[in-house]
Amino acid sequence: MEPVPDHHADLWLARIFAAKAAEGQVIRRNIAWIDREVGRARFMAEVRRRRFHLLQTADQFIVVCHSGPVYMLF
């Protein structure tokens, strides 16, 4: 897969994390779409930089947009 241009990745990440859902809620995105738009490593680094939590289920990433504890109940 070709590397994503930095300016495109920067804009995409800014839009995703500027969304209302990024204010203490959750963001869900298809992993293939993330790979295509910014690259998985870049996305994961941004989630980590923000001290958010990242979950994977099937073909989806779920970002819990806060740095507090997260518990898997079942």
Protein Blocks (a to p, Z undefined) as FASTA:
>chain_A
ZZddfklmmmmmmmmmmpmklnopacdddfklmmmmnopklmmmmmmmnopacddehjbc
cdddbfbdcddfZZ
